[in-house]
Amino acid sequence: MSDIQIPKAFNTLTADAVVIGGGIVGTATAFWLSKAGMKTILIEKRDGLSSLTTAASAECFRTQFTEQAMADIALPSVGMFENFNDLIGRSDIDIHLTQRGYLFVTDEAAQLPELEKAIAHYEACGVTGSELITGTDLHKRFPFLGPDAVAASFNNRDGWLSTHEATYGFAKGSDDATFFMKTMVTGIQTDARGICSVETDKGNISTRLVVNCAGPYARDIGQMAGLDMPFRTVRRQKAFIKSDHADLPADAPFTVDLVNHSYWRPEAGGLLCAWVDPDEPETRPADEPPTDWDFAAESIYRVSRLNPFLDGVAENLKAEDVNVSAGFYVYTPDEKPVIGPSEEIEGFHLNCGYWCGVMMSPEAGKRVADIATGRMDNKDNPLRYSRFKEGDVKPGDTFLK
Ligand SMILES: Cc1cc2nc3c(=O)[nH]c(=O)nc-3n(C[C@H](O)[C@H](O)[C@H](O)COP(=O)(O)OP(=O)(O)OC[C@H]3O[C@@H](n4cnc5c(N)ncnc54)[C@H](O)[C@@H]3O)c2cc1C
């Protein structure tokens, strides 16, 4: 039975596992730990699950990764989203799975070999179904693209979903798991055997297993346990544009301009658009990250380059039609997440360091549970924390991160 509650102050509780952070990553982790038979308590400082970075995301998922370690998490995760109700054992949750594909587009013919290489890497990683689409074929299939677009990679298994529904689905589908809202982790205690207790502002929980799923605050949680993790937090924004403009192609895929790092996709009542600024500086995480007054205009300008319908959409926009929100990407030295035990501190496990945590959450949570219960050897886990010490820290070349 799962239980989501705001607890009053409590005397010391005991759990097989404590998960810190109630975003989609932490909740999926709690789901899998509970399915492995562990009595699990998840601690979230905010009012509800899925309310910080997860709520700020564009809610997209993709299979198209060029690195094996990433594809090995992304592919089964997409499979789990496709069969979500069976996975969680409930029919009352609708994650609004929308598989209209990811389209990576360019107007530079010189980028064609890069696209070909990416597709070859996808295939080598077991990602099937990616197509290279060029010339008139591209415009026939995606008539909203401007005349300059010359080539794209497309995979129609990719798409987007409701992260709120998915997160609550994981929570409601859990077995023996309790989800404490409005409860803040303030410390982590160790003894000679490793992790022994988690301190919160409501009381302590005695446990031998903690999973750090604190999203942008993962580094702070690591420090509570005595671990200095090499993570960078970088603010990322997105804009929702309310529009019922006739030119808006409501059946379009998630469309990425490979030249200027911008993207857009249809959303109920309008569209989402954004760009990933490579010069955005590293900052401390915040619960209410500020947004830039010109972000929506800059995003529309960038996206409209290869998606000229957006000029029409933008023409009559009023201030109240635009909503900009922000959250954080977390980058590790090789830009891949960290999953599994920290190794330095017995019982301190990690599931953090994400710029793509939504799409990775189902399988990443399962991997945490598989390693914690001995079903998978951490040596066989390429996303183990010790890889940084082993010197295996090459960032991959997956598009748009
Ligand atoms: C603009 C933008 C667009 C994005 N688009 C996508 C996308 O399309 N697809 C995708 O896969 N990813 C996307 N991402 C990234 C994705 O949102 C994150 O990787 C993902 O949400 C991380 O989930 P999480 O559960 O790790 O973190 P969070 O959702 O941030 O959850 C962590 C939780 O930990 C809690 N917490 C922290 N410290 C404590 C404490 N001391 N005590 C108790 N609780 C604590 C926080 O309150 C928070 O709720 C995007 C991000 C942004 C900002």
PDBQT file of the ligand as one rigid body, heavy atoms in Angstrom, charges set to zero:
ROOT
HETATM    1  C1  LIG A 501      13.201  23.953 -19.025  1.00  0.00    +0.000 C 
HETATM    2  C2  LIG A 501      13.488  22.482 -18.785  1.00  0.00    +0.000 A 
HETATM    3  C3  LIG A 501      13.094  21.548 -19.740  1.00  0.00    +0.000 A 
HETATM    4  C4  LIG A 501      13.340  20.190 -19.544  1.00  0.00    +0.000 A 
HETATM    5  N1  LIG A 501      12.862  19.291 -20.462  1.00  0.00    +0.000 NA
HETATM    6  C5  LIG A 501      13.055  17.969 -20.229  1.00  0.00    +0.000 A 
HETATM    7  C6  LIG A 501      12.476  17.015 -21.127  1.00  0.00    +0.000 A 
HETATM    8  O1  LIG A 501      11.769  17.361 -22.071  1.00  0.00    +0.000 OA
HETATM    9  N2  LIG A 501      12.709  15.690 -20.864  1.00  0.00    +0.000 N 
HETATM   10  C7  LIG A 501      13.467  15.275 -19.792  1.00  0.00    +0.000 A 
HETATM   11  O2  LIG A 501      13.669  14.071 -19.629  1.00  0.00    +0.000 OA
HETATM   12  N3  LIG A 501      14.003  16.164 -18.942  1.00  0.00    +0.000 NA
HETATM   13  C8  LIG A 501      13.805  17.492 -19.127  1.00  0.00    +0.000 A 
HETATM   14  N4  LIG A 501      14.310  18.397 -18.242  1.00  0.00    +0.000 N 
HETATM   15  C9  LIG A 501      15.088  17.895 -17.094  1.00  0.00    +0.000 C 
HETATM   16  C10 LIG A 501      14.157  17.258 -16.095  1.00  0.00    +0.000 C 
HETATM   17  O3  LIG A 501      13.133  18.169 -15.750  1.00  0.00    +0.000 OA
HETATM   18  C11 LIG A 501      14.941  16.845 -14.861  1.00  0.00    +0.000 C 
HETATM   19  O4  LIG A 501      16.093  16.099 -15.204  1.00  0.00    +0.000 OA
HETATM   20  C12 LIG A 501      14.059  15.968 -13.962  1.00  0.00    +0.000 C 
HETATM   21  O5  LIG A 501      12.833  16.609 -13.679  1.00  0.00    +0.000 OA
HETATM   22  C13 LIG A 501      14.787  15.674 -12.685  1.00  0.00    +0.000 C 
HETATM   23  O6  LIG A 501      13.877  15.016 -11.830  1.00  0.00    +0.000 OA
HETATM   24  P1  LIG A 501      14.266  14.820 -10.335  1.00  0.00    +0.000 P 
HETATM   25  O7  LIG A 501      13.206  14.030  -9.705  1.00  0.00    +0.000 OA
HETATM   26  O8  LIG A 501      15.669  14.324 -10.258  1.00  0.00    +0.000 OA
HETATM   27  O9  LIG A 501      14.371  16.323  -9.753  1.00  0.00    +0.000 OA
HETATM   28  P2  LIG A 501      13.245  17.277  -9.155  1.00  0.00    +0.000 P 
HETATM   29  O10 LIG A 501      12.002  17.217  -9.929  1.00  0.00    +0.000 OA
HETATM   30  O11 LIG A 501      13.889  18.595  -8.961  1.00  0.00    +0.000 OA
HETATM   31  O12 LIG A 501      12.971  16.629  -7.744  1.00  0.00    +0.000 OA
HETATM   32  C14 LIG A 501      13.894  16.708  -6.682  1.00  0.00    +0.000 C 
HETATM   33  C15 LIG A 501      13.115  16.947  -5.429  1.00  0.00    +0.000 C 
HETATM   34  O13 LIG A 501      13.970  16.898  -4.293  1.00  0.00    +0.000 OA
HETATM   35  C16 LIG A 501      13.428  17.751  -3.327  1.00  0.00    +0.000 C 
HETATM   36  N5  LIG A 501      14.433  18.077  -2.322  1.00  0.00    +0.000 N 
HETATM   37  C17 LIG A 501      15.621  18.687  -2.526  1.00  0.00    +0.000 A 
HETATM   38  N6  LIG A 501      16.283  18.840  -1.363  1.00  0.00    +0.000 NA
HETATM   39  C18 LIG A 501      15.488  18.301  -0.392  1.00  0.00    +0.000 A 
HETATM   40  C19 LIG A 501      15.597  18.168   1.017  1.00  0.00    +0.000 A 
HETATM   41  N7  LIG A 501      16.672  18.619   1.704  1.00  0.00    +0.000 N 
HETATM   42  N8  LIG A 501      14.595  17.561   1.705  1.00  0.00    +0.000 NA
HETATM   43  C20 LIG A 501      13.491  17.093   1.031  1.00  0.00    +0.000 A 
HETATM   44  N9  LIG A 501      13.330  17.213  -0.306  1.00  0.00    +0.000 NA
HETATM   45  C21 LIG A 501      14.311  17.808  -1.010  1.00  0.00    +0.000 A 
HETATM   46  C22 LIG A 501      12.992  18.949  -4.138  1.00  0.00    +0.000 C 
HETATM   47  O14 LIG A 501      12.045  19.749  -3.458  1.00  0.00    +0.000 OA
HETATM   48  C23 LIG A 501      12.456  18.311  -5.401  1.00  0.00    +0.000 C 
HETATM   49  O15 LIG A 501      11.042  18.178  -5.394  1.00  0.00    +0.000 OA
HETATM   50  C24 LIG A 501      14.046  19.750 -18.381  1.00  0.00    +0.000 A 
HETATM   51  C25 LIG A 501      14.421  20.679 -17.418  1.00  0.00    +0.000 A 
HETATM   52  C26 LIG A 501      14.128  22.028 -17.600  1.00  0.00    +0.000 A 
HETATM   53  C27 LIG A 501      14.513  22.994 -16.528  1.00  0.00    +0.000 C 
ENDROOT
TORSDOF 0
